[in-house]
Amino acid sequence: MKPTFKIIAAAAILMFAIPAFAGGVTVAEKGDSKLKLGGRIYSDVTAFKSTDNTGAVTKKTTSGRIERAYFTGKYYFNEEWMMRITTDVTLTDATNAAGNVVSKNNNIFLKYAYLEGKLAGDAAVLRVGQSHTPWIDHEEELWEHRYFSKVLIDTNGYSASSDLGIGLKGKLADGMANYWVTYTSGAGYSHPGRVGSTMDIDARFGVDPVEGLTLDVQYRNGYKGTKTSPAGGNGVETKHTLYQVMATYGVGEDFRVGANYANNKQAPTAGVSVTEKAYSVWGWYNFDEHFGAFGRYENTKDDNTAVAKKNRFAAGLEYSPVKHVTLALAYDETKHTLGGINNGKDTRYGLWTRVKF
């Protein structure tokens, strides 16, 4: 018992005694090789209410949540090759036959596990394994408030933030242009066992023509693991085709504003195809190193005969008492309509936090 305790204590002292770096701490270093660890936690204490088309309350809660908790290990073999493993924790609901929540569990799962190597410097970087998809991580870095809200296509479920396969990304023309192309299973990290007979293409291409301005376009096409041989092995075979464009502008850590437009088509082999069109406008502004404000508006509608729509407005004020710790008081509201008639509303307000090292 004593030797084990000494090993744990020594490891803890090593982790917190060494200098911090962007995204974690270096815990071991030998020549070109080094091991870095990092983590982040998204939590909140909020009140939630959902109403139906008559205004009657269908669900009302006030609770604390650990929305996500990530722990990351990165091992750099040298300046060209590295590997990464990230575990994630998310809150899931267990429901009974009537659809009522009977328990909540924090489930730990694998978010990222990949090998990365520079084939031609920053111009061609290879990834193999379970890695980020091209768009969501990129937009999250610009939005900077993932602890409060996902980005548009993640909220609407058009794409997963991580998937299994192979990818190639890079920066060209002194960083003015960038690209990221993946060939993946398509079902995403939450469905690693949903294997189809084809894989999906997901690509993002971007240019930064002037300092602070970003322009990006996305194309995603595939079956998300639903195309099988023989057919029907993973449910209804459905082809998903997504187009998206985005423009943002910002100055360092002072502010950034952005706008997205997405077109997502779902075409099942048996059934009616549905195309969803969505757009968002978002932004954030830092008054100084401690205080800031953020907000986003999202609109989504599909082209079915009922014409279902949802409008979302979310905004908040944040406070960072020390580096890597953020607290935000915020409000999030989504209104639903069906055929132009009120179909209910969801609201959440309270305190959101982000802690990282």
Summary of the structure (lengths in Angstrom):
residues: 357
radius of gyration: 21.8
end to end distance: 29.5
largest distance: 69.5
contacts: 1079
relative contact order: 0.12
helix: 9%
strand: 62%
